[in-house]
Each structure stands twice: as structure tokens, then as C-alpha cells.
Amino acid sequence: MINYNILDSNTFIGQSGKREVMFFETKEDLLSDMKYYNISEALVTHFMSKEYYPSHGNSLLLNEIKNIKNLHPCWVLPCYQRPDEEKISKTIDDMLSLGIKIVRVYPPSRTPDLIEPWMGYEVFKILESHRIPVLLSESDMGSWPDKTHEGFKTKMIYELCKSFPNLPIIIVKFNYQLILAAFSIMEECKNFHIEISNYTTHRGVELVVNKFGSNRVIYGSGMPLQNPGSSISILRYAKITETEKKEIAGNNLRNLMKEVI
């Protein structure tokens, strides 16, 4: 079996506050599943960062995966500056000093409707200045089919891509039902990418690769919220070249992180 040297862009660690959610309580749990599914490396986010306090969860993450060479921290940043927290510019400087070259951004949990250019563009401006890839999470374009999210609407994603052309934006859990909207954005915006943990449409990867090239597609499993078997099978059995599979599996993301300044 070919080893695609997978770099998983979408994994979580730590205990979730939601009872129905599966979780990796320790790094050993995550590493065991990675070995089973032949995943070489993974970007990891702490559930505390996602569900409660980003700064605290980011610190817990560093302690949890310290000195594990194939686990790479992915911090969560707020989408706009909060008056009661340190300047995001300092947080980003601290992050870069630690060698962290990618972030997740979620809409605010209590006020998800307050995602407007005048609220959030300063954060994205700083991220663009460093060319830091953004895993844009819980958007209309990254959800289960027929489920909408308050916060990152498709129109705003388009506006972000147009406003910040040097900011790589990766739609986490891309929703295949919005493929036409995605194609329209891809036509205009070279910085728009999709992550395929939820992209289960038949021959969907081939559709994107044949039209826009393999560099617009990023592998992610969604572990432990999703089983990586489906996304790995979609990648492995896609009717594209082995080189293109390896690019999607990890090299595309590695190249984006190499461009961080």
C-alpha cells in the first residue's frame, strides 16, 4: 500500500464539554489512531480552545503535545479583538516564535451574528501580513448538508478571499452542496481551499482537481469527531495521479506553511 505521508489538518485533543462527542483524552489515544490509519503527522487543536477559552486551550495544547515530533499545534484565534484580552498581534507574534504556522478561526459562540468586516478584518489583516493559513471553521460552506451556521456566511468568505488575496483560507469540513458557490470563488480567488473530511460527493475530488488543480484541496480527517476511514478512502481511490494524491495528503499544506513570514 502506498504511503502518502499524510499530514492531517483537522484533529482535536482533550475532553469535550459535550457528552455526545468522542474525544482523545491523551496524546497517546490520538497517536494510536494515527498509526492505525497510517497518518504520518497531524495538526492538533484542543477542545478547550474550540468550546471555551482559546488562550487557555492553546496553552494546554502546548503542554500536552510537547516534544511529539509528528503532532503540530494549531491555535485558535478569535475573529476579532476582545477588549479584555491581550492584543492579537502579540498572540500571533508569540505563536510564530513557537514555530506555529497555522490557525483556526471560529465565529464567536455567544454572538455568532457579529461577523462583519468592521468587527473582524483587523485580525485577518494581521494574519495576511504573515501569510498564515486560516482553517475557517463552522461556516455555511463547511457544515453538514442542509445545516447552516450563523457567523461565516458564504458571501463573507468570498469577501475575505477578495479582500486578503495573500491569506490562505481553508474551508474546514467543506459542504459538497455548495460546490457551485465554491467554484465561483475558486475562479476569482487563488487563496481559497477546501478540506475534505466532509466532502463525500462521488468523484468530488476529481471534479476540483481537474478544474482547478490539486493544490486547492487539503486533507483532513476530523478525528475524533469523524472517522478518518472515509476521507482516506476518498483520497486513496480518487481517479487522479499518485503525485496529486500526495499533494492533497499533505504537501499542499506543508507548502502553505513554508510560505509563512
N, C-alpha and C positions, 0 to 999 in steps of 0.2 A: 504494500500500500504506500502510495506517495506521501511523503511528509511535506505539508505545505507551510511549515514554520508559522503556524497561526499566532497572530497577536490579537487577542480578544479585546475589543474596545469597550465591552459593556458587561461588567461583572460587579457584584456587591459583596460586602463582607460585614459582619456584625449582626446583632439581633435587631429585627424589625419590631416596631411597636404595633404592627398589625397582626392579629392572631392567625389569620389565614395565610400569611406569607411564609414561604420556606426561606431559610436563611443559613448561611455558613457562619457558625458561631466563632470558628477559628480559621486561621490561615491554612491549617492542615486539611480541613474539610475542603476548602477551595482547591488546594494543590492536588488532593486526591482525585477530584473530578476532572481537573485539567489533565492529569496523567491518563486517566481512563479514556478521555475523548481526544487525546493526542493534541492538546492545545499547548503550545510552547511558552507563551507569555500572555499576561493579561493586565489590562488597566483596571484598577480596583477603586471603587467608591464605597465609603462607609454609610450604612443606612442612617446613622445619626445625622450625617450631613444632608441626606436627602429629606428626612422626615422632620427634623427638629432644628438643630443649630449647626450650620455649616462649619463655623470656625472650630467648634468642639469636635465635631466628627472628623474634620480634616486632621486634627492633632491625634485623635485616637487611631486613625488610619496609619499615620507615620509610625506610631509605636507598634502597631500590630504587624506590619509587613516589613519592618526594619531588617535590612541585610538579606532579604529574599530577592535574589537577582532577577527572577522572572516575574515578579509582581511589581507593578509600577503604580504609584499613587496618582489618582485623578481627583483633584479637589473640586468641591462645589463652590461656586461663587454666586452671590446674589445678583440679580439682574439690574439692580440699581443701588446707589449708595444709601445706606441707612445712617441716620444721624447719630445713633448710639453705638456704632461700630467703627473700627479703625478704617482709615482711608483704603479703598480698594486698590489704589495704586501701590500702597505699601504691601498689601497682601500679595499682589501679583509679583512685586519685587522679591518678597520672601520666598514665594513659590518657585520663581526662576532660580534663585540662589540654591535651592534644594534640588534642582535638576528636573522639576516637574514642568512638562511642556504641553499640557492639555488640560482643559477644564470642562466641567458640566455646569450648565445653567438651567435652573428650573424657574417657572413662574412662581411668585410668592404665594404661599399656601393660603394665607388669610385674605389676601386681596388679589386674586389672580386676574381680575379685570383691569388692574392698574398696570398694564403692559402697554405703554405708549412711548413714542420716540422721545418726548420731553422728559420721561422718567428714566429711561434705561440706556440711552445712546452713549452717555459718557463712559459707562463700563465697557461697552463694545468698542468704543474708540480707543481705549487703553489696550484692550486685547489685540486689536488690529495693529497697533503700533509695534507689537512684538510678534505678530503673525501667529498667535496662539490658537490652535484649533479649538472649536467650541462644540461639545456634544450637547445639542439643543434638545431638551427633554420635555415630555408631556406637552406636545403641541398637537394641533389638529392633524398635521402631516405625520405625526408619529404616535399613533394610537391604534387600539383595536378597531377593526372595521365597524362603521356605524356609530362609533363613540367619539364625541367631540370633547375637547378640553377648553376650558377658559384659559386665557393667557396668550400663548403663542398661536395666533391665527395664521392661516396661510398667507394672507396679504402682508402681515408684518414680517414673516420670514422672507418674502420677496423684497420688501423694503430694506431689511437688514442686509441681504445679499447685495443689493444695488448700492446701498449707502457705504458699505465697507467691503470693497472688492478684494482686498488683501487679507480678509478674515475668513479662514476656512470654517464653514458651518456644516455640521454633520447632523442630519435628522435621525435621532435615535428611534428605533422601532418603526421604521418607515411604513406607512399605511398604504398598501397596494391600491386601494380605491382612489387614491389621489395621484395616480401615476400621470394623468394628463396635466394636472397642475404642476407636478414636478418637472415634466418635460418642458413646459413653458418656461419655468425658472431656469432649468439647465441650459436652455438655448441662449439665455441672456447672461447668466451668472456662472462663471467658471469655478467659483468658490463654493458651490452648492454640492453636497454629497449626501448619500443615503447609507444608513446602516441596516443590515438585512436580517436582524433577529426575528422580525415580524413580517418579512417580505416573502410571503409564501405563494404568490401567484405563479401559475405554471409558466415556466420559461421566462420569468420576470427578469432574472439577472441577465440572460442573453439579450433581452429587449433593450436594457440600458446600455450594456457593453457594446452592442452592435451600433447603437445610435450615437453614443457619447464617449465611448472608450471605458476601459476597466478602471481608470483612475478616479472615477466618480463614485465608486462602490467601496464600502468599508465593511469588513467582517465584524460581527458582534453576536454573542450568544444570548445575553440577557440573564445569565446564571446569577442567582439561583431562582429567579422569578420565572424563567423559562428553561426548557430542556434544550441543550445545545445540539442534540441529535438532528433536529430539523434543519437548522441553519447550516450545519456541517454537510448534511446530505445535499442541500440545495447548492452549496458551493462545489462539492466534490463531483456531482453529476451534471453540472451545468455544461451545455454544449459550447464551450469556449476553450481557448488554448490553455495548456498547463501553465504557461507563463502568466496569462491573465488571472488564472486561479490563485497563483502565488502572490500576485499583486494585491488582489482583493483580500486574501487571507491575512496579510499583514504589512506588505511592503508599501502599499499606498499610505497607510497611517504612519509608518516609520518615516517615510519621505516628508510628510506634512510636519512631523515633529522636528525633523532635521532643519527645517526652514525657520524655526523659531529663533528670534533675535533678541 
